[in-house]
Amino acid sequence: MRFEEAAVRLARLPDRLASPDGAGGRLPPGPAALMPVLTDGRFRPDLRSDGPAGDGIAGDRPAAVLVLVAQRRDGSAVVILTERATYDGVHSGEVSFPGGKVEPGDADLEATALREAVEEIGLDPAAAGVDLVGRLDALRIPVSRFSITPIVAVARRSPVLHASSIEVARILEAPLAAFLPGAPIEIVERTVRDWPLRYGGYRVDDLHVWGATARILGQLGAVIAALGAEA
C-alpha cells in the first residue's frame, strides 16, 4: 500500500470514532485467528478490552504503544516494530511496538507512547513530522497484568531511528500491506509457560509476530481497509 493513501485513510480515524450515526462506534476487529486459544479446554483470562479508544482496563496497569506508519523510499507504507533484546522476562526477544507503562509525568497515553518511542528507537517526533491520528482498541496482557492502548501515528517525513542498546535488538520496517485483510496468517501450536496454545501470526523478515502485537497489526489493517471502503 502507498504511504499517501494510508495517511489519507488514517486521517479519517478520529471522525469514525466520533460518528454518532452508527457508522462509527466500535472499530472493526482484526482476524479471529490471531487470538490465542487454549487447546486443552482450560479457562484463559479475557484478552479483550471493554471498548475502543479507552484509557485502560480496571485492575490492570495502564500502558501505551506507538503504532507508527512511515514511508519507505519507494513510497510504500511501513509500520515500525522492534525486536526486543534478550533478557530474563516473559516478553524476551518478541516483536513489539515501541511502548511501555504509564509514568507519573505522562500527561496522557499519547505522551506515554511518544516518550517510549523516543527512549526505545530514538524517534524525534518533530523532525519526523509525527501526527497522532487516534487509538485502536485497548487489549490485555494477563501474564504481566498490563492494559495496552495502541496510539496510531503517521510520520510525514522519514524518521531517523536508532535502537536502544538496552531494550531493542533491532528496528523493523514491516510492510503495511502484510496486515491488510486477506494477508497470510501462520498458525502455530506450542506450549508457553504451561499453556498449550494455538494462535495465528504474521511473518516479518525471519520473525513470527504473534500475541498482542499481531492483534494490533490485524486491527490496524482492518481499520485501514474499512476507512478505504467508507471513502
C-alpha positions in Angstrom: 0.0 0.0 0.0 1.2 3.5 -0.8 2.0 5.7 2.2 0.0 8.7 1.0 -3.2 6.5 0.6 -2.7 5.1 4.1 -2.2 8.6 5.6 -5.3 9.9 3.9 -7.4 7.0 5.3 -5.9 7.2 8.8 -6.7 10.9 8.9 -10.4 9.9 9.0 -9.9 7.7 12.1 -11.0 10.4 14.7 -14.2 11.2 12.7 -15.1 7.5 12.6 -14.7 7.1 16.3 -16.8 10.2 17.0 -19.5 9.4 14.5 -23.0 9.4 16.1 -24.9 7.8 13.2 -23.9 4.2 13.7 -21.2 4.3 11.0 -18.6 4.8 13.8 -18.7 3.2 17.2 -16.6 0.1 17.7 -13.7 -0.3 15.3 -13.6 -3.4 13.1 -11.6 -6.2 14.8 -8.6 -8.0 13.3 -8.7 -11.6 12.2 -10.1 -14.0 14.8 -7.2 -16.4 14.0 -4.8 -14.1 15.8 -6.5 -14.6 19.1 -4.6 -17.3 21.2 -6.8 -20.2 22.3 -6.1 -23.0 24.8 -6.1 -26.4 23.1 -6.9 -28.3 26.4 -10.1 -26.5 27.2 -8.9 -24.7 30.2 -10.2 -21.2 31.0 -7.9 -18.3 29.9 -8.4 -14.8 31.2 -10.1 -12.4 28.7 -7.6 -10.8 26.4 -10.1 -8.2 25.0 -10.8 -4.7 26.3 -14.0 -3.1 27.3 -14.3 -0.9 24.2 -12.4 1.1 21.7 -10.0 4.0 22.4 -10.3 3.6 26.1 -8.0 4.7 28.9 -7.3 1.2 30.0 -8.9 -1.7 31.9 -9.8 -1.6 35.6 -7.3 -3.5 37.7 -4.6 -3.7 35.1 -1.5 -1.4 34.8 -2.0 1.1 32.0 0.4 1.2 29.2 0.6 2.5 25.6 2.4 1.6 22.4 3.1 3.8 19.3 1.8 2.3 16.1 3.8 4.4 13.7 3.1 4.3 10.0 6.0 5.7 7.9 7.2 5.9 4.3 9.9 3.9 2.5 11.9 5.4 -0.3 9.8 3.6 -2.8 6.7 5.4 -1.4 5.2 2.3 0.3 3.8 2.4 3.8 5.5 0.5 6.6 4.9 0.0 10.3 7.7 0.5 12.7 8.3 -2.5 15.0 11.1 -3.7 17.3 12.6 -7.0 18.2 13.1 -6.9 21.9 16.5 -7.6 23.4 17.0 -10.9 25.1 16.5 -10.7 28.9 15.1 -12.7 31.8 11.5 -11.9 31.3 8.2 -13.1 29.8 8.5 -10.9 26.6 12.2 -11.5 25.9 13.1 -11.5 22.2 9.5 -10.9 21.0 8.4 -8.5 18.3 6.6 -5.4 19.7 5.8 -1.8 19.2 7.7 0.9 21.0 5.9 1.4 24.2 5.6 0.8 27.9 3.8 1.6 31.1 2.4 5.0 32.1 4.8 7.0 34.2 3.7 9.7 36.7 4.9 12.6 34.5 2.9 11.5 31.4 0.1 13.8 30.5 -1.9 11.0 28.8 -1.5 7.8 26.9 -0.3 9.6 23.8 2.5 11.1 25.9 3.5 7.7 27.2 3.7 6.2 23.7 5.8 9.1 22.3 8.1 9.1 25.3 8.7 5.4 25.0 9.4 5.7 21.2 12.0 8.4 21.9 13.7 6.1 24.5 13.5 2.9 22.6 14.0 3.8 18.9 15.3 7.4 19.1 12.3 8.9 17.4 12.3 12.7 17.0 8.6 13.4 16.6 9.1 17.0 15.4 11.8 16.1 12.9 9.7 13.2 11.5 6.5 15.3 11.4 4.6 12.8 13.6 0.8 13.3 13.6 -1.2 11.4 16.2 -4.4 10.2 14.5 -6.2 8.1 17.0 -6.4 5.0 19.1 -7.2 1.4 18.5 -8.9 -0.9 21.0 -7.1 -1.5 24.3 -6.1 -5.0 25.0 -4.9 -7.1 27.9 -1.7 -8.9 28.7 -2.8 -11.2 31.5 0.7 -12.6 32.2 2.1 -9.2 33.0 -1.2 -7.5 34.0 -1.0 -4.7 31.6 -3.8 -2.9 29.7 -2.2 -1.6 26.5 -3.7 1.2 24.4 -2.3 1.4 20.8 -1.7 5.0 19.7 -1.8 5.3 15.9 0.5 7.9 14.3 1.8 8.9 10.9 5.3 10.2 10.2 5.1 12.8 7.4 8.9 12.7 7.0 11.1 9.6 7.1 12.2 9.1 10.7 15.9 8.6 11.5 15.8 5.9 14.1 18.4 4.1 16.3 17.7 1.3 18.7 18.2 1.5 22.4 21.1 -0.9 23.2 19.4 -1.9 26.4 15.8 -2.6 25.2 15.9 -3.2 21.5 17.8 -5.8 19.4 16.8 -4.3 16.1 14.2 -2.0 14.5 11.9 -3.5 11.8 10.1 -1.8 9.0 7.1 -4.1 8.2 5.1 -3.5 5.0 1.6 -2.3 6.0 0.2 -4.4 3.2 1.2 -7.5 5.1 -1.5 -6.8 7.7 -4.5 -5.9 5.5 -7.5 -8.3 5.4 -6.6 -11.4 3.4 -2.9 -11.3 4.2 -1.3 -14.6 5.1 -1.6 -15.8 8.7 0.7 -18.5 10.1 -1.0 -20.9 12.6 1.2 -22.2 15.4 0.7 -24.7 18.2 3.1 -24.6 21.1 3.2 -24.6 24.9 4.0 -21.3 26.5 4.6 -21.4 30.3 2.5 -24.5 30.7 -0.3 -23.0 28.4 -0.9 -25.2 25.4 -1.8 -22.6 22.8 -2.9 -22.3 19.2 -2.6 -18.9 17.6 -2.0 -17.1 14.4 0.7 -14.6 13.5 2.3 -12.7 10.7 5.8 -13.2 9.2 8.1 -10.2 9.3 11.6 -10.8 8.0 12.7 -14.0 9.8 10.4 -13.5 12.7 6.9 -14.8 13.6 4.8 -11.9 15.0 2.1 -13.1 17.4 0.2 -12.2 20.5 -0.7 -8.6 21.3 1.5 -7.2 18.5 -0.1 -9.3 15.9 -3.6 -8.5 17.1 -2.9 -4.7 17.0 -1.5 -5.1 13.5 -4.5 -7.1 12.4 -6.9 -4.4 13.7 -4.8 -1.7 12.1 -5.2 -3.5 8.7 -8.9 -4.0 9.2 -9.4 -0.3 10.2 -7.4 0.9 7.1 -9.5 -1.3 4.8 -12.7 -0.1 6.4 -11.7 3.5 6.1 -11.0 3.0 2.4 -14.4 1.4 1.9 -16.1 4.3 3.5 -14.4 6.9 1.3 
